[in-house]
Amino acid sequence: MKSVYVALLFLPFVLAGDFTVGVGKDENTGKKGLGFDPSSINPQVGDTIVFEFRSGSHSAVQSTFANPCTGSGGFNSGVITVDDSLGVDAPDLPTVRLVVNDTQPLWFFDEAGGLCNKGAVLSVNPSITQSDAAFKANAESGTAGSSGSAASDDTPKSTSDDAPKSTSGSASGSGSATSSVTGSGSSPSQTPPPNGAKHFAAGGAYGISIVAALWALL
Ligand SMILES: *[C@@H]1O[C@H](CO)[C@@H](O)[C@H](O)[C@H]1NC(C)=O
């Protein structure tokens, strides 16, 4: 019987999935093009973002909400070049994987593609105050944090400004996945994003699993 509870305990991890995001693929047309397809995703802790690269030279580089088109020094896929002869959904397109470790929002742009200011950005777990639309607007305006007027509370914006964006060596750090997110996520003063209905459900299931496992031990 106990094995059942042990199985329950690990259920959230068993369910961890892949979120495939096309890079250099237009999410509206489904063809090769600008940006990420889809341009906003809501993975849970333990899920994996799979960047799948299309024709041309592209890179998925982590940035910040306020400065979408500047590398934060965090994740950088490195520049991936795919031959033009490969179709938009050709098999075995190159991929780079990134595991999601917490529920904090993550922000990315296609640095090598060079069209960040045209909206080549990806929002991961955006919130109400830091929405994917506002992130895209920040990228297209090219001005740091200029779209924050809609936010009723300045706190979430300033936390994103706290991210260590001073390290600008993102383009050269091919494949290095040093995480500035882990650091910012450890701040006890941060509030979780209010959009985390699914996260809450996963957390709830996990909590129940823990309770069930503890109960089994009694
Ligand atoms: C999650 O942790 C792994 C291992 O420390 C790290 O390589 C990865 O970059 C982290 N993910 C994010 C989104 O920072």
Ligand as a Chemical Component Dictionary entry (heavy atoms), coordinates in Angstrom:
data_LIG
# 
_chem_comp.id                   LIG 
_chem_comp.type                 NON-POLYMER 
_chem_comp.pdbx_formal_charge   0 
_chem_comp.three_letter_code    LIG 
# 
loop_
_chem_comp_atom.comp_id 
_chem_comp_atom.atom_id 
_chem_comp_atom.alt_atom_id 
_chem_comp_atom.type_symbol 
_chem_comp_atom.charge 
_chem_comp_atom.model_Cartn_x 
_chem_comp_atom.model_Cartn_y 
_chem_comp_atom.model_Cartn_z 
_chem_comp_atom.pdbx_ordinal 
LIG C1 C1 C 0 17.303 25.083 -13.931 1  
LIG O1 O1 O 0 18.378 24.452 -13.277 2  
LIG C2 C2 C 0 19.322 23.861 -14.158 3  
LIG C3 C3 C 0 20.315 23.115 -13.308 4  
LIG O2 O2 O 0 20.847 23.947 -12.331 5  
LIG C4 C4 C 0 19.967 24.961 -14.992 6  
LIG O3 O3 O 0 20.882 24.393 -15.891 7  
LIG C5 C5 C 0 18.885 25.691 -15.756 8  
LIG O4 O4 O 0 19.455 26.778 -16.443 9  
LIG C6 C6 C 0 17.812 26.211 -14.807 10 
LIG N1 N1 N 0 16.691 26.752 -15.558 11 
LIG C7 C7 C 0 16.464 28.060 -15.644 12 
LIG C8 C8 C 0 15.253 28.464 -16.409 13 
LIG O5 O5 O 0 17.192 28.907 -15.154 14 
# 
loop_
_chem_comp_bond.comp_id 
_chem_comp_bond.atom_id_1 
_chem_comp_bond.atom_id_2 
_chem_comp_bond.value_order 
_chem_comp_bond.pdbx_ordinal 
LIG C1 O1 SING 1  
LIG C1 C6 SING 2  
LIG O1 C2 SING 3  
LIG C2 C3 SING 4  
LIG C2 C4 SING 5  
LIG C3 O2 SING 6  
LIG C4 O3 SING 7  
LIG C4 C5 SING 8  
LIG C5 O4 SING 9  
LIG C5 C6 SING 10 
LIG C6 N1 SING 11 
LIG N1 C7 SING 12 
LIG C7 C8 SING 13 
LIG C7 O5 DOUB 14 
# 
